[in-house]
Amino acid sequence: MKDYIPSRQIPRALFLTKHVLSGKVMLELNEMRKRYNEAMRSIRDAINGRIRPLGGRGLPLVTVCILTRNEERFIGQAIYSITHSQYRNTEVIVVDGMSSDKTRDIAKRLGARVIELDVVGNVGLPRHICSLEARGEVIVQIDADTVLTPYVITRTVTTLINGKAMIYHVAHYYYDGNTIMNLIAHYYDKYFRKPWNTTGHFIAYTQELYKHVQFDIKARIGEEDYGFGEKAYKKFGSHVFKFDRETIVLVSGRGYKRQGLTNNINYIFRTI
């Protein structure tokens, strides 16, 4: 089976209905819980110092970009998950849009380079600026509420440096989400997400790719991430993408919690 079900072939509502009626949804629920628990265990291992750093000389530098505005609640855990991952040859750049809380102070204290912007709203602009400022061969864009699992950067480098892909992204669950939210995320990633459906909680790409495809500096939140993938797809085709469903990052469900169940259901049907 393909790792997504094109809506033009099988309507998604019908596909989901069949899963419910056949009982397969329970198998997916069990798989989701297992994968979520494995991700949480790996993060606890990293927190407790049980993840040995990857050794060897000549490891490519990876730049991790984080966009912030009043993210003092989340920014610490995001940076901590980067610095305690298996892959340690990283630089963290925080592009901050006029935070009035302690976001910048926390980021600097944890070793991040902070770039201050006096522009808010256009999320594509800080992503673009960070890409231009990045020194790494590989650039990773994450949201401020993303928590990396400890092996995701290692797998990113392996895929982008040694393989043919130029854009790498991964599956997600919500660390503060309920069962319904995480099951929706599970179905979206497993069955409906096309390889070029890049989302802001984790998008990795090479410096070479960014010479040809860039973020739209006028794009607002919810537009810049999908738009980036769509532009790359139109220019190069699907072969430059690697969507790794077996690798997970955890994110906050704050946006979907604010907008309610209807938006969660619409999420699984979204296309580009």
C-alpha positions in Angstrom: 0.0 0.0 0.0 1.2 3.5 -0.7 1.9 5.7 2.3 -1.0 7.9 1.4 -4.4 7.4 -0.2 -5.1 10.0 -2.9 -8.5 11.5 -2.3 -9.3 11.3 -6.1 -9.1 7.5 -5.9 -10.7 6.7 -2.6 -12.7 9.5 -0.9 -11.3 10.0 2.6 -14.6 9.9 4.4 -15.5 6.6 2.8 -12.0 5.2 3.7 -12.4 6.2 7.3 -15.9 4.8 7.5 -14.7 1.4 6.2 -12.0 1.4 8.9 -14.6 2.1 11.6 -17.1 -0.5 10.4 -14.4 -3.2 9.9 -12.8 -2.6 13.3 -9.5 -1.7 11.7 -9.6 1.6 13.5 -8.8 -0.3 16.8 -5.7 -1.7 15.2 -4.6 1.8 14.2 -5.4 3.1 17.7 -3.1 0.4 19.2 -0.4 1.2 16.7 -0.7 4.9 17.5 -0.4 4.3 21.3 2.6 2.1 20.8 4.4 4.6 18.6 3.5 7.5 20.9 4.8 5.6 24.0 8.0 4.7 22.2 8.6 8.3 21.4 8.0 9.4 24.9 10.4 6.8 26.3 13.2 7.9 23.9 12.7 11.5 25.0 12.9 10.4 28.7 16.1 8.5 27.9 17.6 11.7 26.4 16.6 13.8 29.4 18.2 11.3 31.7 21.4 11.2 29.7 21.0 7.7 28.4 21.5 8.7 24.7 25.2 8.4 23.7 26.2 11.2 21.4 27.2 10.2 17.9 30.9 10.1 17.5 33.3 10.6 14.6 34.9 13.5 12.8 33.6 15.4 9.9 30.0 15.2 10.8 28.0 17.8 8.8 26.8 20.9 10.7 23.0 21.0 11.1 21.3 24.4 11.6 18.0 24.2 13.5 15.8 27.3 13.0 13.1 28.1 15.5 10.5 30.9 15.1 9.3 32.6 18.2 7.0 35.2 19.6 6.2 35.0 23.3 7.2 31.4 23.5 8.8 31.3 27.0 6.6 28.4 27.9 8.0 26.2 25.1 11.4 27.4 23.8 13.4 25.8 26.6 12.2 22.3 25.9 12.6 22.8 22.2 16.2 23.8 22.5 16.9 21.1 25.2 15.6 18.4 22.8 18.1 19.6 20.2 21.1 19.8 22.4 20.4 16.4 24.1 19.8 14.5 20.9 22.1 11.8 19.5 23.5 14.2 16.9 25.3 17.1 18.6 27.0 19.0 15.7 24.2 21.6 15.6 23.7 25.3 15.8 20.4 26.7 17.0 19.1 30.0 15.5 16.0 31.6 17.1 14.3 34.2 15.0 12.2 36.2 17.4 9.4 38.5 16.4 9.1 41.2 19.1 8.5 38.9 22.2 7.5 40.7 25.3 8.3 37.8 27.6 11.5 36.0 28.5 11.8 34.0 25.2 15.0 35.6 24.0 16.6 35.4 27.4 15.9 31.7 27.7 17.1 31.0 24.2 20.4 32.9 24.7 21.0 31.2 28.1 20.6 27.8 26.4 23.2 28.7 23.7 21.0 29.7 20.8 21.8 32.6 18.5 18.9 35.0 18.5 18.0 37.2 15.6 15.4 39.9 16.4 12.8 41.0 13.9 10.4 43.9 14.2 8.0 42.3 11.8 5.3 39.9 12.9 2.6 37.9 11.0 4.6 36.9 7.9 5.9 33.6 9.1 7.7 32.9 5.8 10.1 35.9 6.4 11.8 34.5 9.6 12.1 31.1 8.0 13.7 32.7 5.0 16.1 34.8 7.1 17.2 31.8 9.2 17.8 29.8 6.0 20.1 32.6 4.7 21.9 32.9 8.1 22.4 29.1 8.5 25.9 27.7 8.4 24.9 24.1 8.3 24.8 21.9 5.2 21.4 20.8 6.4 18.8 23.2 7.7 15.9 22.1 9.9 12.9 24.3 10.5 10.8 23.5 13.6 8.1 25.3 15.6 8.8 26.6 19.1 6.5 23.9 20.6 8.3 21.0 18.8 10.1 18.4 20.9 12.6 16.4 18.9 13.0 12.7 19.5 16.7 11.9 20.0 17.4 10.2 16.7 15.6 12.4 14.3 18.5 14.7 13.4 20.8 11.7 12.9 18.2 10.2 10.4 17.9 13.6 8.8 21.6 13.8 8.0 21.8 10.2 6.9 18.9 10.8 4.4 19.9 14.2 3.0 23.7 13.9 2.9 24.0 10.3 1.8 20.8 9.9 -0.2 19.1 11.5 -3.2 16.5 13.3 -1.2 16.8 17.1 -0.6 13.8 17.6 1.7 13.1 15.3 4.7 10.1 15.5 7.1 8.6 13.2 9.6 5.4 12.1 11.4 4.0 13.8 14.5 1.9 13.3 17.6 0.7 15.7 20.2 2.4 15.5 23.6 -0.5 17.3 25.2 -3.2 15.9 22.9 -6.1 13.5 23.7 -6.6 10.2 22.0 -8.8 11.7 19.2 -6.2 14.3 18.3 -3.4 11.8 18.1 -5.5 9.3 16.1 -6.3 12.0 13.6 -2.6 12.8 13.3 -1.8 9.1 13.0 -4.3 8.7 10.1 -3.2 11.8 8.3 0.5 10.8 8.4 0.0 7.2 7.6 -2.7 7.4 4.8 -3.3 10.9 3.6 -0.1 12.9 3.7 1.5 13.3 0.4 5.4 13.5 0.3 5.3 17.2 -0.5 2.9 18.1 2.4 5.6 19.7 4.5 4.5 21.1 7.9 6.3 23.6 10.1 6.8 21.3 13.1 9.7 19.7 11.2 11.0 20.5 7.7 14.6 19.6 6.8 16.4 20.5 3.6 19.8 21.0 2.1 21.6 24.3 1.5 21.7 23.3 -2.2 17.9 22.9 -2.3 17.4 26.4 -0.8 19.3 28.0 -3.6 16.4 27.0 -5.9 13.3 26.9 -3.7 12.7 29.4 -0.9 10.0 30.3 1.6 7.6 32.9 0.5 8.5 35.9 2.7 4.9 37.2 2.6 3.3 33.9 3.6 1.4 33.8 6.9 1.2 31.0 9.4 -0.3 27.9 8.0 0.7 28.9 4.4 4.5 29.0 4.4 5.2 25.4 5.3 2.8 23.8 2.7 3.7 26.4 0.2 7.4 25.5 0.5 6.7 21.9 -0.3 4.4 22.7 -3.1 7.0 24.9 -4.8 9.7 22.2 -4.5 7.3 19.6 -5.9 6.5 21.8 -8.9 10.1 22.5 -9.6 11.7 19.1 -9.0 9.0 16.5 -8.6 8.3 14.1 -5.8 11.7 12.3 -5.9 13.4 15.0 -3.9 11.2 14.4 -0.9 11.5 11.8 1.8 8.6 11.6 4.2 9.7 9.3 7.0 6.5 8.0 8.7 8.6 5.8 11.1 10.3 8.8 12.7 8.3 11.0 15.0 8.5 14.5 16.6 6.1 15.6 19.3 4.3 18.9 19.2 1.8 20.9 21.1 -1.9 20.7 20.1 -2.5 24.3 21.2 -3.8 25.4 17.9 -6.3 22.6 17.4 -7.4 22.8 21.0 -8.3 26.5 20.5 -10.2 25.8 17.3 -12.1 22.7 18.5 -13.0 19.3 17.2 -14.4 20.5 13.8 -11.0 21.9 12.9 -9.4 18.6 13.9 -11.6 16.7 11.6 -11.0 19.1 8.8 -7.3 18.7 9.3 -7.3 15.1 8.1 -9.1 16.2 4.9 -6.8 19.0 4.0 -4.9 18.9 0.7 -2.8 21.2 -1.3 
